[in-house]
Amino acid sequence: MQRYYWAGQYCSGKDVVETACGSGQGLGYLSGIAKSLEAGDYSDEILSIARRHYGERIILRQFDAQDMPFEDKSKDVIIMFEAIYYLPDEFLRNG
């Protein structure tokens, strides 16, 4: 949870997306401090764990971090933990 507490200082009161959220370990914490929170993961199978836990409380979608379903500049903060190594080098260069 330390990483979520650290991220919380950037997410408080803001529109936040967690990409590659996996089973959603920190989404409950983030939803309590963010203005809005949406999250997603590439794996629908792993995302189903988060859906079972959070139900309708948090918007969860299946998407690829390289092709997120949000308008440019529509979110204040995008976080990703322990997943950047899955993305090609071009992802960081094209940001």
N, CA, C and O atoms as a MOPAC input file, in Angstrom:
PM7 MOZYME 1SCF
protein

 N      0.81100 1    -1.20300 1     0.00000 1
 C      0.00000 1     0.00000 1     0.00000 1
 C      0.85500 1     1.26700 1     0.00000 1
 O      0.34900 1     2.34400 1    -0.31500 1
 N      2.13000 1     1.16000 1     0.34500 1
 C      2.97600 1     2.34900 1     0.38900 1
 C      2.95100 1     3.11400 1    -0.93100 1
 O      2.93000 1     4.34400 1    -0.93600 1
 N      2.95300 1     2.39900 1    -2.03500 1
 C      2.96000 1     3.09900 1    -3.32300 1
 C      1.67800 1     3.89100 1    -3.53000 1
 O      1.70300 1     4.95300 1    -4.15100 1
 N      0.55600 1     3.38900 1    -3.01700 1
 C     -0.70500 1     4.11900 1    -3.14600 1
 C     -0.73600 1     5.31900 1    -2.21700 1
 O     -1.26500 1     6.36700 1    -2.58600 1
 N     -0.18900 1     5.18900 1    -1.04000 1
 C     -0.10400 1     6.34300 1    -0.14200 1
 C      0.77600 1     7.42200 1    -0.76900 1
 O      0.47000 1     8.61100 1    -0.68600 1
 N      1.87200 1     6.99400 1    -1.39600 1
 C      2.75000 1     7.93900 1    -2.08500 1
 C      1.99200 1     8.61600 1    -3.23400 1
 O      2.04300 1     9.83900 1    -3.36700 1
 N      1.29700 1     7.84200 1    -4.05500 1
 C      0.54900 1     8.39100 1    -5.19100 1
 C     -0.58800 1     9.28400 1    -4.72200 1
 O     -0.98800 1    10.20700 1    -5.43200 1
 N     -1.10500 1     9.02000 1    -3.54300 1
 C     -2.21900 1     9.80100 1    -3.01700 1
 C     -1.93800 1    11.28600 1    -2.96100 1
 O     -2.85600 1    12.09200 1    -3.11400 1
 N     -0.69000 1    11.66700 1    -2.74400 1
 C     -0.36600 1    13.09000 1    -2.68700 1
 C     -0.55500 1    13.75800 1    -4.05100 1
 O     -0.75500 1    14.97100 1    -4.11500 1
 N     -0.49600 1    13.00000 1    -5.12600 1
 C     -0.71600 1    13.53000 1    -6.47400 1
 C     -2.17500 1    13.38800 1    -6.91500 1
 O     -2.63300 1    14.10700 1    -7.80300 1
 N     -2.89700 1    12.45900 1    -6.29100 1
 C     -4.24700 1    12.12100 1    -6.72400 1
 C     -5.34500 1    12.83300 1    -5.93800 1
 O     -6.48600 1    12.89300 1    -6.39700 1
 N     -5.03400 1    13.35700 1    -4.79900 1
 C     -6.04200 1    13.96200 1    -3.94000 1
 C     -6.78800 1    15.08700 1    -4.65200 1
 O     -6.18700 1    16.06000 1    -5.10600 1
 N     -8.10800 1    14.93400 1    -4.74000 1
 C     -8.95500 1    15.95200 1    -5.35100 1
 C     -8.85700 1    16.04800 1    -6.85900 1
 O     -9.31900 1    17.02900 1    -7.44300 1
 N     -8.26900 1    15.05700 1    -7.50300 1
 C     -8.07300 1    15.11800 1    -8.95500 1
 C     -8.80100 1    13.98700 1    -9.67200 1
 O     -9.23200 1    13.01500 1    -9.05100 1
 N     -8.93100 1    14.13100 1   -10.99300 1
 C     -9.49700 1    13.08700 1   -11.84800 1
 C     -8.37300 1    12.11700 1   -12.18700 1
 O     -7.39000 1    12.49300 1   -12.82700 1
 N     -8.52200 1    10.87300 1   -11.75800 1
 C     -7.43000 1     9.90400 1   -11.78500 1
 C     -7.80300 1     8.66200 1   -12.58000 1
 O     -8.94900 1     8.21300 1   -12.56900 1
 N     -6.80900 1     8.12100 1   -13.26600 1
 C     -6.91800 1     6.81900 1   -13.92600 1
 C     -5.76400 1     5.96300 1   -13.42400 1
 O     -4.61600 1     6.40700 1   -13.38700 1
 N     -6.08200 1     4.73900 1   -13.04000 1
 C     -5.01000 1     3.77200 1   -12.83800 1
 C     -5.08000 1     2.78700 1   -13.98600 1
 O     -6.07000 1     2.07200 1   -14.14600 1
 N     -4.03700 1     2.75400 1   -14.77600 1
 C     -3.94300 1     1.78700 1   -15.85300 1
 C     -3.11100 1     0.61900 1   -15.36300 1
 O     -2.22100 1     0.78400 1   -14.52800 1
 N     -3.40300 1    -0.56100 1   -15.88500 1
 C     -2.75900 1    -1.78600 1   -15.41500 1
 C     -3.05800 1    -1.99400 1   -13.93500 1
 O     -2.16600 1    -2.31600 1   -13.15000 1
 N     -4.31900 1    -1.80900 1   -13.56500 1
 C     -4.71100 1    -1.86700 1   -12.15200 1
 C     -4.76100 1    -3.28300 1   -11.59400 1
 O     -4.87200 1    -3.46700 1   -10.38200 1
 N     -4.67900 1    -4.28800 1   -12.46800 1
 C     -4.71500 1    -5.66700 1   -11.98700 1
 C     -5.99200 1    -5.95500 1   -11.22700 1
 O     -7.08600 1    -5.62800 1   -11.68700 1
 N     -5.85100 1    -6.56600 1   -10.06400 1
 C     -7.02900 1    -6.92000 1    -9.26500 1
 C     -7.52700 1    -5.75700 1    -8.41500 1
 O     -8.48700 1    -5.90900 1    -7.66000 1
 N     -6.88500 1    -4.60300 1    -8.52800 1
 C     -7.40800 1    -3.38200 1    -7.90600 1
 C     -7.02300 1    -3.15600 1    -6.46200 1
 O     -7.80600 1    -2.58300 1    -5.70400 1
 N     -5.84300 1    -3.58700 1    -6.05900 1
 C     -5.43700 1    -3.52200 1    -4.66100 1
 C     -5.59300 1    -2.15400 1    -4.01200 1
 O     -6.00600 1    -2.07900 1    -2.85400 1
 N     -5.28100 1    -1.08300 1    -4.70900 1
 C     -5.31400 1     0.24300 1    -4.09900 1
 C     -6.47400 1     1.11900 1    -4.53000 1
 O     -6.52200 1     2.29600 1    -4.17300 1
 N     -7.40100 1     0.57300 1    -5.28300 1
 C     -8.48400 1     1.40200 1    -5.81500 1
 C     -9.40500 1     1.94700 1    -4.73600 1
 O     -9.90100 1     3.06700 1    -4.85900 1
 N     -9.63900 1     1.18700 1    -3.69400 1
 C    -10.49000 1     1.65900 1    -2.60200 1
 C     -9.91200 1     2.90300 1    -1.95300 1
 O    -10.63400 1     3.86100 1    -1.67400 1
 N     -8.61400 1     2.88600 1    -1.71400 1
 C     -7.94300 1     4.05100 1    -1.13400 1
 C     -8.02500 1     5.24700 1    -2.08000 1
 O     -8.39800 1     6.34600 1    -1.66900 1
 N     -7.67900 1     5.03100 1    -3.33900 1
 C     -7.70100 1     6.12600 1    -4.30400 1
 C     -9.09600 1     6.71000 1    -4.47600 1
 O     -9.24800 1     7.92500 1    -4.60500 1
 N    -10.10600 1     5.86400 1    -4.47900 1
 C    -11.47100 1     6.36700 1    -4.67600 1
 C    -11.91300 1     7.26200 1    -3.52700 1
 O    -12.79200 1     8.10600 1    -3.69800 1
 N    -11.31100 1     7.08000 1    -2.36300 1
 C    -11.65000 1     7.91200 1    -1.21900 1
 C    -10.99900 1     9.28100 1    -1.21700 1
 O    -11.44200 1    10.17400 1    -0.49500 1
 N     -9.95200 1     9.46200 1    -2.01600 1
 C     -9.25600 1    10.75500 1    -2.01600 1
 C     -9.32400 1    11.48600 1    -3.35500 1
 O     -9.15100 1    12.70400 1    -3.40300 1
 N     -9.57200 1    10.75900 1    -4.43500 1
 C     -9.62000 1    11.37800 1    -5.76700 1
 C    -10.97800 1    12.05100 1    -5.99200 1
 O    -11.98600 1    11.65800 1    -5.40500 1
 N    -10.98100 1    13.05300 1    -6.83900 1
 C    -12.24600 1    13.66400 1    -7.27000 1
 C    -13.04900 1    12.64600 1    -8.05500 1
 O    -14.25200 1    12.49400 1    -7.84400 1
 N    -12.37400 1    11.94400 1    -8.96800 1
 C    -12.98600 1    10.83800 1    -9.71500 1
 C    -11.90200 1     9.80200 1    -9.98100 1
 O    -10.71500 1    10.12100 1   -10.03200 1
 N    -12.33000 1     8.57300 1   -10.14800 1
 C    -11.38700 1     7.48800 1   -10.38500 1
 C    -11.97700 1     6.50900 1   -11.38000 1
 O    -13.11800 1     6.06700 1   -11.24100 1
 N    -11.18900 1     6.18000 1   -12.37700 1
 C    -11.48900 1     5.09800 1   -13.29600 1
 C    -10.24000 1     4.25200 1   -13.38800 1
 O     -9.12800 1     4.74600 1   -13.19800 1
 N    -10.42600 1     2.97600 1   -13.68000 1
 C     -9.27200 1     2.09000 1   -13.74300 1
 C     -9.50200 1     1.03600 1   -14.81100 1
 O    -10.63200 1     0.76900 1   -15.21800 1
 N     -8.40400 1     0.44700 1   -15.25100 1
 C     -8.51400 1    -0.59800 1   -16.24900 1
 C     -7.27400 1    -1.44700 1   -16.31000 1
 O     -6.23600 1    -1.12700 1   -15.73200 1
 N     -7.41300 1    -2.53200 1   -17.02600 1
 C     -6.31500 1    -3.46800 1   -17.19300 1
 C     -6.46900 1    -4.14000 1   -18.54600 1
 O     -7.56500 1    -4.20500 1   -19.10400 1
 N     -5.37100 1    -4.63100 1   -19.05500 1
 C     -5.36900 1    -5.34600 1   -20.32700 1
 C     -6.05600 1    -6.70400 1   -20.19300 1
 O     -6.71400 1    -7.17600 1   -21.12000 1
 N     -5.89200 1    -7.32100 1   -19.02800 1
 C     -6.43100 1    -8.66300 1   -18.78900 1
 C     -7.82900 1    -8.60200 1   -18.19000 1
 O     -8.00200 1    -8.18900 1   -17.04300 1
 N     -8.81200 1    -9.00900 1   -18.95900 1
 C    -10.18300 1    -9.03500 1   -18.45300 1
 C    -10.32700 1   -10.06800 1   -17.33400 1
 O    -11.13300 1    -9.88900 1   -16.42000 1
 N     -9.55700 1   -11.13100 1   -17.40700 1
 C     -9.61600 1   -12.16900 1   -16.36800 1
 C     -9.17600 1   -11.60000 1   -15.01100 1
 O     -9.83800 1   -11.82900 1   -13.99900 1
 N     -8.07400 1   -10.86800 1   -14.99200 1
 C     -7.60100 1   -10.25000 1   -13.74800 1
 C     -8.54100 1    -9.12800 1   -13.32200 1
 O     -8.81700 1    -8.96800 1   -12.13400 1
 N     -9.03000 1    -8.35600 1   -14.27800 1
 C     -9.95100 1    -7.26400 1   -13.98800 1
 C    -11.24100 1    -7.76600 1   -13.35700 1
 O    -11.87000 1    -7.04800 1   -12.58000 1
 N    -11.63700 1    -8.97400 1   -13.67800 1
 C    -12.86700 1    -9.52700 1   -13.09100 1
 C    -12.75800 1    -9.66000 1   -11.57300 1
 O    -13.77200 1    -9.61400 1   -10.87700 1
 N    -11.55400 1    -9.82100 1   -11.06000 1
 C    -11.36000 1    -9.87100 1    -9.60400 1
 C    -11.72400 1    -8.51300 1    -9.00100 1
 O    -12.43200 1    -8.44600 1    -7.99600 1
 N    -11.24700 1    -7.44900 1    -9.60800 1
 C    -11.57700 1    -6.09800 1    -9.13600 1
 C    -13.06900 1    -5.83300 1    -9.27700 1
 O    -13.67900 1    -5.24200 1    -8.38600 1
 N    -13.65300 1    -6.25700 1   -10.36700 1
 C    -15.10100 1    -6.04000 1   -10.57300 1
 C    -15.92900 1    -6.74000 1    -9.49800 1
 O    -16.90500 1    -6.18000 1    -8.99700 1
 N    -15.54500 1    -7.94400 1    -9.15000 1
 C    -16.27700 1    -8.67400 1    -8.10200 1
 C    -16.16700 1    -7.94400 1    -6.76100 1
 O    -17.13300 1    -7.88500 1    -6.00100 1
 N    -15.01400 1    -7.40300 1    -6.48300 1
 C    -14.81400 1    -6.74200 1    -5.20400 1
 C    -15.49800 1    -5.37000 1    -5.14300 1
 O    -16.18300 1    -5.06700 1    -4.16600 1
 N    -15.31900 1    -4.54800 1    -6.17000 1
 C    -15.80500 1    -3.17100 1    -6.13400 1
 C    -17.20700 1    -2.99400 1    -6.70100 1
 O    -17.85000 1    -1.97600 1    -6.44700 1
 N    -17.68100 1    -3.95200 1    -7.45200 1
 C    -19.02300 1    -3.81500 1    -8.02300 1
 C    -19.14600 1    -2.54600 1    -8.84600 1
 O    -18.34200 1    -2.29300 1    -9.74200 1
 N    -20.15600 1    -1.75200 1    -8.53500 1
 C    -20.42700 1    -0.50900 1    -9.27100 1
 C    -19.73900 1     0.70300 1    -8.64400 1
 O    -19.88500 1     1.81600 1    -9.15100 1
 N    -18.99900 1     0.51400 1    -7.56200 1
 C    -18.39500 1     1.65300 1    -6.85300 1
 C    -17.29700 1     2.33300 1    -7.64800 1
 O    -17.06500 1     3.53000 1    -7.47600 1
 N    -16.61300 1     1.59200 1    -8.52100 1
 C    -15.51600 1     2.15000 1    -9.30800 1
 C    -15.69700 1     1.72300 1   -10.76300 1
 O    -15.98800 1     0.56100 1   -11.04600 1
 N    -15.52400 1     2.66400 1   -11.67400 1
 C    -15.61500 1     2.34400 1   -13.10400 1
 C    -14.36000 1     1.57400 1   -13.50000 1
 O    -13.24400 1     2.07800 1   -13.38100 1
 N    -14.55900 1     0.34800 1   -13.97200 1
 C    -13.45900 1    -0.52700 1   -14.38000 1
 C    -13.67300 1    -0.95200 1   -15.81900 1
 O    -14.75100 1    -1.42600 1   -16.17900 1
 N    -12.63900 1    -0.78200 1   -16.65100 1
 C    -12.75300 1    -1.13200 1   -18.06700 1
 C    -11.53400 1    -1.91600 1   -18.51100 1
 O    -10.43800 1    -1.76400 1   -17.97300 1
 N    -11.75500 1    -2.75100 1   -19.49800 1
 C    -10.62600 1    -3.43700 1   -20.10800 1
 C    -10.05900 1    -2.52200 1   -21.18800 1
 O    -10.77900 1    -2.10500 1   -22.09600 1
 N     -8.77300 1    -2.21300 1   -21.08900 1
 C     -8.10100 1    -1.42900 1   -22.11900 1
 C     -6.59500 1    -1.63100 1   -22.04000 1
 O     -6.05200 1    -2.09200 1   -21.03600 1
 N     -5.95600 1    -1.27500 1   -23.12100 1
 C     -4.50500 1    -1.33500 1   -23.24500 1
 C     -3.94300 1     0.03300 1   -22.84400 1
 O     -4.46800 1     1.06400 1   -23.26500 1
 N     -2.90000 1     0.04700 1   -22.04800 1
 C     -2.28400 1     1.31200 1   -21.63600 1
 C     -1.80900 1     2.13500 1   -22.83000 1
 O     -1.68400 1     3.35600 1   -22.73200 1
 N     -1.54700 1     1.47900 1   -23.94400 1
 C     -1.09600 1     2.17900 1   -25.14300 1
 C     -2.24400 1     2.80000 1   -25.93400 1
 O     -2.02300 1     3.55300 1   -26.88300 1
 N     -3.47400 1     2.47300 1   -25.53100 1
 C     -4.64800 1     2.97700 1   -26.24300 1
 C     -5.78300 1     3.18200 1   -25.25100 1
 O     -6.80700 1     2.50200 1   -25.31500 1
 N     -5.59300 1     4.12100 1   -24.33900 1
 C     -6.58700 1     4.35300 1   -23.29500 1
 C     -7.82100 1     5.05900 1   -23.86300 1
 O     -7.70100 1     5.89200 1   -24.76200 1
 N     -9.00200 1     4.72700 1   -23.34100 1
 C    -10.25400 1     5.26100 1   -23.89300 1
 C    -10.66600 1     6.61300 1   -23.29800 1
 O    -11.82900 1     6.80600 1   -22.94600 1
 N     -9.72600 1     7.53600 1   -23.18700 1
 C    -10.01700 1     8.83600 1   -22.60100 1
 C     -9.55900 1     9.92900 1   -23.56200 1
 O     -8.56700 1     9.78100 1   -24.27500 1
 N    -10.29800 1    11.01300 1   -23.56100 1
 C     -9.90900 1    12.16900 1   -24.37300 1
 C     -8.60500 1    12.74400 1   -23.83100 1
 O     -8.34600 1    12.67500 1   -22.63000 1
 N     -7.78800 1    13.30900 1   -24.70700 1
 C     -6.56100 1    13.97000 1   -24.27600 1
 C     -6.88000 1    15.03400 1   -23.23300 1
 O     -7.84600 1    15.78400 1   -23.36700 1
 N     -6.06500 1    15.08500 1   -22.20800 1
 C     -6.15600 1    16.08800 1   -21.14700 1
 C     -7.46200 1    16.01500 1   -20.35400 1
 O     -7.83600 1    16.98900 1   -19.70000 1
 N     -8.15800 1    14.88400 1   -20.39900 1
 C     -9.41100 1    14.74500 1   -19.64100 1
 C     -9.17000 1    14.24700 1   -18.21900 1
 O    -10.08500 1    14.26600 1   -17.39500 1
 N     -7.95200 1    13.80400 1   -17.92400 1
 C     -7.59500 1    13.31900 1   -16.59300 1
 C     -6.39900 1    14.10600 1   -16.07400 1
 O     -5.53900 1    14.54100 1   -16.83900 1
 N     -6.36700 1    14.27400 1   -14.78100 1
 C     -5.25400 1    15.00400 1   -14.16900 1
 C     -4.05100 1    14.10800 1   -13.90100 1
 O     -2.90500 1    14.53700 1   -14.03700 1
 N     -4.31900 1    12.86100 1   -13.51900 1
 C     -3.24700 1    11.95200 1   -13.11800 1
 C     -3.51400 1    10.57400 1   -13.71100 1
 O     -4.63300 1    10.06700 1   -13.64300 1
 N     -2.49400 1     9.98300 1   -14.28200 1
 C     -2.54800 1     8.58500 1   -14.71900 1
 C     -1.43400 1     7.86700 1   -13.97900 1
 O     -0.26900 1     8.25700 1   -14.06000 1
 N     -1.79700 1     6.81800 1   -13.25800 1
 C     -0.77900 1     6.05800 1   -12.53900 1
 C     -0.70500 1     4.63900 1   -13.08200 1
 O     -1.67600 1     4.09200 1   -13.60400 1
 N      0.47500 1     4.07000 1   -12.94100 1
 C      0.71900 1     2.69200 1   -13.36200 1
 C      1.82400 1     2.14400 1   -12.46400 1
 O      2.91800 1     2.70500 1   -12.39700 1
 N      1.53100 1     1.06400 1   -11.78800 1
 C      2.51800 1     0.43400 1   -10.92000 1
 C      2.85100 1    -0.95800 1   -11.42700 1
 O      1.96700 1    -1.72000 1   -11.81900 1
 N      4.13000 1    -1.27600 1   -11.41300 1
 C      4.62100 1    -2.61900 1   -11.72000 1
 C      4.09900 1    -3.17000 1   -13.04800 1
 O      3.75800 1    -4.34900 1   -13.14200 1
 N      4.03900 1    -2.33200 1   -14.05300 1
 C      3.57200 1    -2.80700 1   -15.35100 1
 C      4.28500 1    -2.15900 1   -16.51600 1
 O      4.12600 1    -2.60500 1   -17.65300 1
 N      5.05300 1    -1.13800 1   -16.27500 1
 C      5.67100 1    -0.40500 1   -17.38200 1
 C      6.59900 1    -1.29500 1   -18.20400 1
 O      6.82400 1    -1.04100 1   -19.38700 1
 N      7.13300 1    -2.33300 1   -17.57800 1
 C      8.03500 1    -3.24200 1   -18.29700 1
 C      7.30500 1    -4.08600 1   -19.34100 1
 O      7.95000 1    -4.74300 1   -20.15900 1
 N      5.97300 1    -4.07900 1   -19.32600 1
 C      5.20000 1    -4.78800 1   -20.34900 1
 C      5.05100 1    -3.96300 1   -21.62800 1
 O      4.68500 1    -4.49300 1   -22.67700 1
 N      5.33400 1    -2.68100 1   -21.53400 1
 C      5.12100 1    -1.78300 1   -22.66500 1
 C      6.39900 1    -1.63700 1   -23.48600 1
 O      7.50300 1    -1.69700 1   -22.94500 1
 N      6.24000 1    -1.44700 1   -24.79600 1
 C      7.43500 1    -1.25600 1   -25.63500 1
 C      8.10200 1     0.09000 1   -25.33000 1
 O      7.45900 1     1.00800 1   -24.82200 1
 N      9.36200 1     0.19200 1   -25.63600 1
 C     10.11500 1     1.42400 1   -25.38900 1
 C      9.46000 1     2.64100 1   -26.04900 1
 O      9.54600 1     3.75100 1   -25.52500 1
 N      8.81300 1     2.43600 1   -27.18800 1
 C      8.18100 1     3.55200 1   -27.90700 1
 C      7.11000 1     4.22200 1   -27.07400 1
 O      6.84400 1     5.41000 1   -27.26000 1
 N      6.48400 1     3.49100 1   -26.15600 1
 C      5.43700 1     4.05600 1   -25.31300 1
 C      5.97600 1     5.25600 1   -24.54400 1
 O      5.30900 1     6.28800 1   -24.46300 1
 N      7.14600 1     5.13500 1   -23.99000 1
 C      7.72800 1     6.23300 1   -23.20500 1
 C      8.20400 1     7.36500 1   -24.09700 1
 O      8.11100 1     8.52900 1   -23.71000 1
 N      8.69700 1     7.06200 1   -25.24600 1
 C      9.19600 1     8.11100 1   -26.13800 1
 C      8.06700 1     8.91800 1   -26.78000 1
 O      8.26000 1    10.08500 1   -27.11900 1
 N      6.89100 1     8.30800 1   -26.95300 1
 C      5.78700 1     8.98500 1   -27.63500 1
 C      4.85800 1     9.72700 1   -26.69600 1
 O      3.93100 1    10.39600 1   -27.15300 1
 N      5.08700 1     9.62400 1   -25.38000 1
 C      4.21300 1    10.24400 1   -24.38200 1
 C      3.87300 1    11.62400 1   -24.69400 1
 O      3.14400 1    12.26700 1   -23.93900 1

